[in-house]
Amino acid sequence: MPRVHAYNGAHGAQVAAAEGHVVVVVDALRASGTITTLVAHGVQRLFVVAEVEEALAVRRELASEGQPTLLVGERNGLKIAGFDRGNEPVVGNDDLPQTCIFTSSNFAYCCMAAREAPELLVGTVINATACAVLARELAEQQDRDVALLMAGFAQDQTRLNLEDLLSCGCLVDRLGIEPANDAAKGALYAFRYVGVTGLTRQFLATDHGRHLVKLGRQQDILFLAEPDRLGMVAARRAVVDLPGGRAVELTAHSPVGG
C-alpha cells in the first residue's frame, strides 16, 4: 500500500524525485489552478520553463514554425510584460491556442526540479479528488509512494505557506492513504481543522492571499478555494529540450477511477 509524503520547495522536489515517488506539485495561489484550468479549456501542450527569457525564446521558435502559442506567467504576482496572460485561472469561455508556455515565480522552478520523477502531476484544491485518484492509481500500479510538493514562497521556499499546506491536506484526505512524514500529517490535520467551508476564509487571510487581494485578484482566490471544480489533471508528457532551454511538457489526463 502506498503512503504519502509532503515536501517543500525545489529542494524537496529533488528529494522526492530521487526517492522515486509519484510527485504532485501544489501551488495553491495560483499556478496549479492556472495550469489545471488551461488544460481543462483545451490547451493540449503546456511547456513549463523556469525563466522569462526561455519562455520568450520558445515562443519565437514556435512562431517561426507557424504554431500559435499562449504565453502565460508572472513575477511577484504580476503579469510579465509581453505575455498574453498573467498567472490567473481561466474561468470564462476563452478561445485558447492548443500550445501554451508557462513560467512563474516558484512553481516553475519546483516543477523543473521534479522533472525526473517517475510521474509528475499538478494538483490543488480545484482538482483535488481527480488528482488524488490519479496519483493513487499510478502509485499502486508502480508500487511507489506519493509525494506532495508545496511550492511555498518564491523568496523562501522553506517558509510555511498556509494555502499550500491546506491544499496538500485536502489531497491527503482524498488520497485515503497513510501519511508517511510529519509534514503530510500536519497538512491533513490542518485541513481537517479548517474544513472545506473554511478554505476560502483562510486563503484570503494568508500572507500571499492578502498580497493578491491588494493586486485586485480576490476573485482568483475565491475560485481556487472551492474543491473539485474540475475533474482534469495536468501531467508530465515529457521533458524536452527546446531552443530556449529545457521544459517540462504537461498535458491533460483524467483518472481511470474518477
Helices and strands as residue ranges (DSSP letters): E 3-8, H 9-18, E 22-26, H 31-40, E 45-48, H 52-64, E 69-75, E 78-79, E 99-103, H 107-113, E 119-122, G 125-127, H 128-142, E 146-150, H 162-175, E 178-179, H 182-194, G 196-198, H 199-205, H 207-214, H 218-224, E 233-242, E 245-253
